[in-house]
Amino acid sequence: MKFHPQKNTLIKELHNRTFPVVQLPAQVSSLVLLNPGDRQSEIIRLTELAHKHNVAPPQAGESCYYQSFKEFDFRWERHNEFSTYTVICQGQPETELCRNLFLLMDADWLDSLPGEVIAANHIDLRPTSLNPQQLQDYFDGKRLVGSKIYDGLATVWTSVLDDADGFIRTLVVDEGIDALQAGRAIRNLLEIAAYRAMTLLALPIARELIPAVTKLEGQLVGTNAKLNLLETVEDEQNLMTELIEEATQLEKLVADHNFRFSATQAYFSLTESRLDMLREQKLPTFRTLKQFHVRRFIPAFHTCMSVVKRKEDLSKRISRTTELLNSRLQLSLELQNQRLLASMDKRSALQLRLQQTVEGLSVVAMTYYSMNLIKLLLEPLPVEQYLLMSKTMALAIMTPFVFTGALMLVKRIRNKLEK
């Protein structure tokens, strides 16, 4: 059997980016870096980190790197637009809630990481719950979002607001969750935060584009109003120039931001799927993560998509207006052609009449000059003796025959030219 060269690669892709197995209590700190540079430069930095801690480095071309260090577990994942760096401490005695685990790493190495932090999260998983007052104190009195997840095996608390260090805190309380489910919960919560941030990345762009799209819509309305005021071909050509300019502006807007809005749709779908994986159950008086996203996140996404839809509608309207103007131009050209053909027919009739007049004059001229030649030939001859008539009478009798001959000659020439 001949195996496809990509067979093993495709199977490996299905098992890529696995969720961690986490023993409670555990703490997690994660960074999402936007525009991290090329993959090879990240692998080089990860190799430097591995050598410092005497662990195996990542393989060239890998998109993820999972390694257990002495004090923590480290996870790196490379995505299309961003990279994630996650530190996990598990199975240790409970310490302060949501401490920054990146402080366990070399500060100079962290400072050398390329890219910009688009999302930062602390997750604390512990088996004991906090009373309402402790929760309020821990989250500094911020309004909380909470729910039961995994059919009631754990409770999640978060404010979805960053603290002074720039990280968002999330507390996961164990109510029967095992190590595998804890790892899946961590992965889902971190991916929700990352994909949510990547989705909202298009919102400022959408807000900036709204005035430009509105301006183009107003210009198109004015252009459509001019369709009924066109009088000459020059007016139609000027209007076509305006349409081309508007279409060019729209295409520039589409080309500059098409990737961002397409990626937004993909990230939104991923965020929704990760929320569904949590299988949330509502807590009294608290919004779930899903409800929070319905209230805040989905309207922002719809704002982005409304700009996309308006651009698509504007493109269709410009196309329809262009088609109408093209049809009008075609009608104008056909009318011009009809007038030109009518003018040509009129000139042809005039030319025919002039030709007929010239032909008649030509017959008369040919007859006149022919009779003069015959007169010269008869002048020295004794015509009176043989014909019993004068030379003048002989010329008069010959004139109709010469005229008829000239007329037939001209007609024969014309018939040959027509054939």
C-alpha positions as CSV (number, residue, x, y, z in Angstrom):
1,M,0.0,0.0,0.0
2,K,1.1,3.5,-0.8
3,F,0.5,6.0,2.1
4,H,-0.1,9.6,1.5
5,P,2.9,11.7,2.7
6,Q,0.7,13.9,4.9
7,K,-1.1,11.0,6.6
8,N,0.8,11.1,9.9
9,T,0.9,14.9,9.9
10,L,-2.9,15.1,9.6
11,I,-3.3,12.6,12.5
12,K,-0.9,14.5,14.6
13,E,-2.8,17.7,14.0
14,L,-5.9,16.1,15.6
15,H,-3.9,15.5,18.8
16,N,-2.1,18.9,18.8
17,R,-2.6,21.4,21.6
18,T,-3.9,19.0,24.2
19,F,-5.4,20.2,27.5
20,P,-3.3,19.8,30.6
21,V,-3.9,17.4,33.4
22,V,-4.1,19.5,36.6
23,Q,-4.1,18.3,40.2
24,L,-5.9,20.7,42.6
25,P,-5.1,23.0,44.2
26,A,-3.6,24.8,41.2
27,Q,-2.7,28.2,39.9
28,V,-2.4,29.4,36.3
29,S,-1.0,32.5,34.7
30,S,-1.3,33.1,31.0
31,L,-0.3,35.7,28.4
32,V,-1.6,36.1,24.9
33,L,0.9,38.0,22.7
34,L,-0.3,39.6,19.5
35,N,2.2,39.9,16.5
36,P,4.9,37.7,18.1
37,G,7.1,37.7,15.1
38,D,8.1,34.6,13.1
39,R,7.9,31.1,14.6
40,Q,11.6,30.4,14.4
41,S,12.6,33.4,16.6
42,E,10.1,32.2,19.3
43,I,11.6,28.7,19.2
44,I,15.1,30.1,19.6
45,R,14.0,32.0,22.8
46,L,12.2,28.9,24.1
47,T,15.4,26.9,23.5
48,E,17.3,29.4,25.5
49,L,14.8,29.0,28.4
50,A,15.0,25.2,28.2
51,H,18.8,25.3,28.4
52,K,18.6,27.6,31.5
53,H,16.4,25.0,33.2
54,N,18.2,21.9,31.8
55,V,15.1,20.5,30.0
56,A,14.5,19.3,26.5
57,P,14.1,22.2,24.0
58,P,11.3,22.4,21.4
59,Q,11.7,20.9,18.0
60,A,12.2,23.1,14.9
61,G,9.0,24.0,13.2
62,E,6.7,22.9,16.2
63,S,3.6,25.0,16.9
64,C,3.4,24.0,20.6
65,Y,5.8,23.3,23.5
66,Y,4.8,21.7,26.8
67,Q,7.5,21.1,29.4
68,S,7.7,20.5,33.2
69,F,10.2,22.7,34.9
70,K,11.3,22.4,38.5
71,E,8.8,24.8,40.0
72,F,6.1,24.9,37.4
73,D,4.7,23.5,34.1
74,F,5.2,25.7,31.0
75,R,3.1,25.7,27.9
76,W,3.7,27.6,24.6
77,E,1.3,27.5,21.7
78,R,1.6,29.3,18.4
79,H,-1.5,30.4,16.6
80,N,-1.9,32.3,13.3
81,E,-1.9,35.8,14.8
82,F,-0.9,35.3,18.4
83,S,1.1,33.1,20.7
84,T,0.1,32.0,24.3
85,Y,2.5,31.5,27.2
86,T,1.1,29.7,30.2
87,V,2.6,28.8,33.6
88,I,0.9,26.2,35.8
89,C,1.7,25.4,39.4
90,Q,-0.4,22.4,40.7
91,G,-0.7,20.1,43.7
92,Q,0.9,22.7,46.1
93,P,-0.4,23.9,49.4
94,E,-2.8,26.8,49.1
95,T,-1.1,30.2,48.9
96,E,-2.4,33.7,48.1
97,L,-5.1,33.7,45.5
98,C,-4.1,34.2,41.8
99,R,-0.5,35.1,42.4
100,N,1.5,36.0,39.3
101,L,3.4,32.9,38.3
102,F,5.5,34.7,35.7
103,L,7.5,36.0,38.6
104,L,9.0,32.5,38.9
105,M,10.6,32.9,35.5
106,D,13.6,34.9,34.4
107,A,12.6,38.6,34.1
108,D,15.1,39.4,31.3
109,W,13.8,36.4,29.2
110,L,10.2,37.7,29.7
111,D,11.2,41.2,28.7
112,S,12.7,39.8,25.4
113,L,9.4,38.3,24.3
114,P,8.2,39.9,21.1
115,G,4.7,41.1,20.5
116,E,2.1,43.0,22.5
117,V,-0.1,41.5,25.3
118,I,-3.7,41.4,24.1
119,A,-5.0,39.2,27.0
120,A,-3.6,38.3,30.4
121,N,-5.3,35.9,32.9
122,H,-4.8,34.4,36.4
123,I,-6.8,31.3,37.2
124,D,-6.9,29.9,40.7
125,L,-8.4,26.4,41.3
126,R,-8.9,25.4,44.9
127,P,-11.2,23.0,46.7
128,T,-12.6,25.4,49.3
129,S,-15.2,28.0,48.6
130,L,-15.3,31.6,49.8
131,N,-18.3,33.3,51.5
132,P,-19.9,36.3,49.7
133,Q,-18.0,38.9,51.7
134,Q,-14.7,37.1,50.9
135,L,-15.5,37.0,47.2
136,Q,-16.3,40.8,47.2
137,D,-13.1,41.6,49.1
138,Y,-11.0,39.3,46.8
139,F,-12.4,41.0,43.6
140,D,-12.2,44.5,45.2
141,G,-16.0,44.9,45.2
142,K,-16.3,44.5,41.4
143,R,-19.5,43.1,40.0
144,L,-19.1,39.4,39.6
145,V,-20.0,36.9,36.9
146,G,-20.4,33.3,38.1
147,S,-21.9,29.9,37.3
148,K,-21.7,26.2,37.9
149,I,-19.7,24.4,35.1
150,Y,-19.5,20.8,34.0
151,D,-22.9,19.9,35.4
152,G,-22.1,21.4,38.8
153,L,-18.7,19.9,39.4
154,A,-17.1,23.3,39.8
155,T,-18.0,27.0,40.3
156,V,-16.4,29.8,38.4
157,W,-16.1,33.4,39.6
158,T,-14.7,36.4,37.7
159,S,-15.2,40.1,37.2
160,V,-13.9,40.1,33.6
161,L,-11.9,43.2,34.6
162,D,-8.2,43.5,34.9
163,D,-6.4,44.3,38.1
164,A,-3.5,46.7,38.7
165,D,-1.1,44.2,37.2
166,G,-3.1,44.0,33.9
167,F,-4.4,40.4,34.6
168,I,-8.0,39.3,34.8
169,R,-8.6,37.1,37.9
170,T,-10.8,33.9,37.7
171,L,-11.5,31.7,40.6
172,V,-12.6,28.0,40.1
173,V,-14.0,26.3,43.2
174,D,-13.7,22.5,43.2
175,E,-17.0,20.6,43.9
176,G,-16.0,17.2,42.6
177,I,-14.0,18.0,39.5
178,D,-11.1,15.7,38.6
179,A,-7.7,16.4,37.1
180,L,-8.8,15.9,33.5
181,Q,-11.9,18.1,33.9
182,A,-9.8,20.7,35.6
183,G,-7.3,20.8,32.7
184,R,-10.2,21.2,30.2
185,A,-11.7,23.9,32.3
186,I,-8.4,25.8,32.3
187,R,-8.0,25.4,28.6
188,N,-11.6,26.5,27.8
189,L,-11.4,29.6,30.1
190,L,-8.1,30.7,28.7
191,E,-9.3,30.2,25.1
192,I,-12.4,32.1,25.8
193,A,-10.3,35.0,27.0
194,A,-7.9,34.8,24.1
195,Y,-10.6,34.5,21.3
196,R,-12.8,37.1,23.0
197,A,-9.9,39.6,22.8
198,M,-9.1,38.7,19.2
199,T,-12.7,39.1,18.3
200,L,-13.0,42.6,19.9
201,L,-9.8,43.6,18.1
202,A,-12.0,44.6,15.1
203,L,-14.3,46.8,17.1
204,P,-12.1,50.0,17.0
205,I,-11.7,49.5,13.3
206,A,-15.4,49.1,12.8
207,R,-16.0,52.4,14.7
208,E,-13.5,54.2,12.6
209,L,-15.0,52.9,9.4
210,I,-18.6,53.8,10.2
211,P,-18.1,57.5,9.2
212,A,-16.3,56.6,6.0
213,V,-19.1,54.1,5.0
214,T,-21.8,56.6,5.9
215,K,-20.1,59.2,3.7
216,L,-19.9,56.8,0.8
217,E,-23.5,55.9,1.2
218,G,-24.4,59.6,1.0
219,Q,-22.3,60.1,-2.1
220,L,-24.0,57.1,-3.7
221,V,-27.5,58.6,-3.0
222,G,-26.4,61.8,-4.6
223,T,-25.0,59.9,-7.6
224,N,-28.3,58.0,-8.0
225,A,-30.2,61.3,-7.9
226,K,-28.2,62.5,-10.9
227,L,-29.3,59.6,-13.1
228,N,-32.6,61.4,-13.9
229,L,-30.9,64.7,-14.7
230,L,-28.5,63.4,-17.4
231,E,-28.9,65.1,-20.8
232,T,-25.7,64.5,-22.8
233,V,-23.2,61.8,-23.2
234,E,-20.6,64.0,-21.4
235,D,-22.9,64.1,-18.3
236,E,-23.1,60.3,-18.4
237,Q,-19.4,59.9,-18.7
238,N,-18.8,62.3,-15.8
239,L,-21.2,60.4,-13.6
240,M,-19.5,57.1,-14.5
241,T,-16.2,58.7,-13.4
242,E,-17.8,59.5,-10.0
243,L,-19.0,56.0,-9.7
244,I,-15.6,54.6,-10.5
245,E,-14.1,56.8,-7.8
246,E,-16.7,55.7,-5.2
247,A,-16.1,52.0,-6.1
248,T,-12.3,52.6,-5.7
249,Q,-12.7,54.0,-2.3
250,L,-15.0,51.1,-1.2
251,E,-12.6,48.5,-2.6
252,K,-9.7,50.1,-0.6
253,L,-11.8,49.9,2.6
254,V,-12.6,46.2,1.9
255,A,-9.0,45.3,1.0
256,D,-7.5,47.1,4.0
257,H,-9.7,45.4,6.6
258,N,-11.1,42.2,4.9
259,F,-8.7,39.9,6.8
260,R,-9.5,41.5,10.2
261,F,-13.3,41.1,9.8
262,S,-13.0,37.6,8.4
263,A,-10.8,36.6,11.4
264,T,-13.3,38.2,13.7
265,Q,-16.1,35.9,12.5
266,A,-13.8,32.8,13.1
267,Y,-12.8,34.0,16.6
268,F,-16.4,34.7,17.5
269,S,-17.4,31.1,16.5
270,L,-14.6,29.7,18.6
271,T,-15.5,31.8,21.6
272,E,-19.1,30.6,21.4
273,S,-18.1,27.0,21.1
274,R,-15.8,27.2,24.1
275,L,-18.6,28.7,26.2
276,D,-20.9,25.9,25.2
277,M,-18.2,23.4,26.3
278,L,-18.4,24.7,29.9
279,R,-22.0,23.5,30.2
280,E,-22.9,26.3,32.6
281,Q,-25.7,26.3,35.2
282,K,-27.0,29.6,36.5
283,L,-26.4,30.8,40.1
284,P,-29.1,32.9,41.8
285,T,-28.7,36.7,41.2
286,F,-25.5,36.2,39.1
287,R,-25.0,36.3,35.4
288,T,-23.3,33.4,33.8
289,L,-20.4,33.8,31.4
290,K,-22.8,33.1,28.5
291,Q,-25.2,35.8,29.7
292,F,-22.4,38.2,30.1
293,H,-21.3,37.6,26.5
294,V,-24.8,38.0,25.3
295,R,-25.1,41.4,27.1
296,R,-21.6,42.8,26.2
297,F,-19.7,40.7,23.7
298,I,-22.3,39.8,21.1
299,P,-23.4,43.4,20.5
300,A,-19.8,44.4,19.9
301,F,-19.5,41.5,17.4
302,H,-22.7,42.6,15.7
303,T,-21.3,46.1,15.4
304,C,-18.4,44.8,13.5
305,M,-20.6,42.6,11.3
306,S,-22.9,45.5,10.6
307,V,-20.0,47.4,9.1
308,V,-19.2,44.4,6.9
309,K,-22.8,44.1,5.8
310,R,-23.0,47.8,5.0
311,K,-19.9,47.5,2.9
312,E,-21.4,44.5,1.1
313,D,-24.7,46.3,0.5
314,L,-22.9,49.4,-0.7
315,S,-20.9,47.4,-3.1
316,K,-24.1,45.8,-4.5
317,R,-25.7,49.2,-4.8
318,I,-22.7,50.7,-6.7
319,S,-22.8,47.7,-9.0
320,R,-26.5,48.2,-9.7
321,T,-26.0,51.9,-10.3
322,T,-23.1,51.1,-12.6
323,E,-25.3,48.7,-14.6
324,L,-28.1,51.3,-14.9
325,L,-25.6,53.9,-16.1
326,N,-24.1,51.4,-18.5
327,S,-27.6,50.7,-19.9
328,R,-28.2,54.4,-20.3
329,L,-24.9,54.8,-22.1
330,Q,-25.7,52.0,-24.4
331,L,-29.1,53.5,-25.2
332,S,-27.4,56.9,-25.9
333,L,-24.8,55.3,-28.1
334,E,-27.6,53.4,-30.0
335,L,-29.5,56.6,-30.5
336,Q,-26.4,58.3,-31.7
337,N,-25.7,55.5,-34.1
338,Q,-29.3,55.7,-35.4
339,R,-28.9,59.4,-36.0
340,L,-25.6,58.8,-37.7
341,L,-27.1,56.1,-39.9
342,A,-30.1,58.4,-40.8
343,S,-27.6,61.1,-41.7
344,M,-25.6,58.8,-43.8
345,D,-28.7,57.6,-45.6
346,K,-29.6,61.2,-46.3
347,R,-26.1,61.9,-47.6
348,S,-26.2,58.8,-49.7
349,A,-29.5,59.9,-51.3
350,L,-28.0,63.3,-52.0
351,Q,-24.9,61.7,-53.5
352,L,-27.0,59.4,-55.7
353,R,-29.0,62.4,-57.0
354,L,-25.7,64.3,-57.6
355,Q,-24.3,61.2,-59.3
356,Q,-27.3,60.9,-61.5
357,T,-27.1,64.6,-62.4
358,V,-23.4,64.3,-63.2
359,E,-24.1,61.2,-65.3
360,G,-26.7,63.2,-67.3
361,L,-24.3,66.0,-67.8
362,S,-21.6,63.5,-68.8
363,V,-23.9,62.1,-71.5
364,V,-24.6,65.6,-72.8
365,A,-20.9,66.5,-72.7
366,M,-19.9,63.2,-74.5
367,T,-22.6,63.9,-77.1
368,Y,-21.4,67.4,-77.6
369,Y,-17.8,66.6,-78.1
370,S,-18.6,63.5,-80.2
371,M,-20.7,65.7,-82.6
372,N,-17.9,68.2,-82.8
373,L,-15.5,65.4,-83.8
374,I,-18.0,64.2,-86.4
375,K,-18.4,67.7,-87.7
376,L,-14.7,68.0,-88.2
377,L,-14.7,64.7,-90.0
378,L,-17.5,65.7,-92.3
379,E,-16.1,69.2,-93.0
380,P,-13.8,68.2,-95.9
381,L,-16.2,65.5,-97.4
382,P,-18.7,66.2,-100.2
383,V,-21.7,65.1,-98.2
384,E,-24.3,66.9,-100.4
385,Q,-23.4,64.9,-103.5
386,Y,-23.9,61.5,-101.9
387,L,-26.6,62.0,-99.3
388,L,-28.6,64.7,-101.1
389,M,-28.7,66.8,-97.9
390,S,-26.7,69.4,-96.2
391,K,-24.0,68.7,-93.6
392,T,-26.1,70.5,-91.0
393,M,-29.0,68.2,-91.7
394,A,-26.7,65.1,-91.5
395,L,-25.3,66.3,-88.1
396,A,-28.9,66.8,-86.8
397,I,-29.9,63.3,-87.9
398,M,-26.8,61.8,-86.2
399,T,-27.2,63.6,-82.9
400,P,-30.0,61.4,-81.4
401,F,-28.0,58.2,-82.3
402,V,-24.8,59.6,-80.7
403,F,-26.7,60.7,-77.6
404,T,-28.3,57.3,-77.3
405,G,-24.9,55.6,-77.6
406,A,-23.4,57.8,-74.9
407,L,-26.3,57.1,-72.6
408,M,-26.0,53.3,-73.0
409,L,-22.2,53.5,-72.5
410,V,-22.6,55.4,-69.2
411,K,-25.3,52.9,-68.1
412,R,-23.2,49.9,-68.9
413,I,-20.2,51.4,-66.9
414,R,-22.5,52.0,-63.9
415,N,-23.9,48.4,-64.0
416,K,-20.4,47.0,-64.0
417,L,-19.4,49.1,-61.0
418,E,-22.5,48.1,-59.1
419,K,-21.7,44.4,-59.7
